[in-house]
Amino acid sequence: MTEVTTNRFYFRQLLSGRDYATTNQIARQMVNFTYLIGDRESGEAVLVDPAYAVGELLEILAEDDMRPVGALATHYHADHIGGDMMGHPIEGIADLLELVDIPIHVQAEEVPWVERSTSVSSSLVAHRSGDVVRVGALEVTLIHTPGHTPGSQCFFVDGRLVSGDTLFLDGCGRTDLPGSDPLAMYESLTQRLSQIPDDAVLFPGHLYSAEPSQPMGETRRHNRVLAPRSAQEWLAIFG
């Protein structure tokens, strides 16, 4: 579990099956990260990809004297925001909304996918790339990164990139699933995320590496999906 509290900035990286939802076998297998991001002074926080045990996540916020004012969805898959996973129901934003009345921030292209997978519609707030969600005095910039899904998005805040399944420390999200697009993934990795500086820290959507985070510069040097120098080369390997 990673916790960062510097002055006003509140940031927690929680691993499903270990830090919460400890008795959920699917959570333990999928090793998803949920993030809590907020402003200590205002007491406001957002949840990134709340799934598996949303009541426990709210309890963690309450223990930290924080209150939820929204949720951010990286993409529509059930292990990130709830729904059905191969016949197994996963808690997520629908269950969260039964406990708190908050907006769910998604990319506009992801809205129909989220609606179909979770049956949530009225609480969804559709965004475009570059939009900013304010949490107290904190600004979270939304970056549209299609490829894994049509409306996948990453969040840049206080020198940290929360990347969902767009980019891992090693590898990237799959591009052979419904709504995936290999070429769009290449463009997201090489163009849309090019604005992120090397000293920013990457926080992915799953614990697929020995470490839970690392600088973007380190990722750019060693992640094999960032090695190809053209779309054609990337598609030949990963398409």
Stockholm file with secondary structure:
# STOCKHOLM 1.0

chainA/1-239         MTEVTTNRFYFRQLLSGRDYATTNQIARQMVNFTYLIGDRESGEAVLVDPAYAVGELLEILAEDDMRPVGALATHYHADHIGGDMMGHPIEGIADLLELVDIPIHVQAEEVPWVERSTSVSSSLVAHRSGDVVRVGALEVTLIHTPGHTPGSQCFFVDGRLVSGDTLFLDGCGRTDLPGSDPLAMYESLTQRLSQIPDDAVLFPGHLYSAEPSQPMGETRRHNRVLAPRSAQEWLAIFG
#=GR chainA/1-239 SS CEEEEETTEEEEEEEBTTTBCTTCHHHHHHCBEEEEEEETTTTEEEEESCCSCHHHHHHHHHHTTCEEEEEECSCCCHHHHCEEETTEEECCHHHHHHHCCCCEEEEGGGHHHHHHHHCCCTTEEEECTTCEEEETTEEEEEEECTTSSTTCEEEEETTEEECTTTBCSSSBCCSSSTTCCHHHHHHIIIIITTTSCTTSEEECSBCCSSSSCEEHHHHHHHCGGGCCSSHHHHHHHHC
#=GC SS_cons         CEEEEETTEEEEEEEBTTTBCTTCHHHHHHCBEEEEEEETTTTEEEEESCCSCHHHHHHHHHHTTCEEEEEECSCCCHHHHCEEETTEEECCHHHHHHHCCCCEEEEGGGHHHHHHHHCCCTTEEEECTTCEEEETTEEEEEEECTTSSTTCEEEEETTEEECTTTBCSSSBCCSSSTTCCHHHHHHIIIIITTTSCTTSEEECSBCCSSSSCEEHHHHHHHCGGGCCSSHHHHHHHHC
//
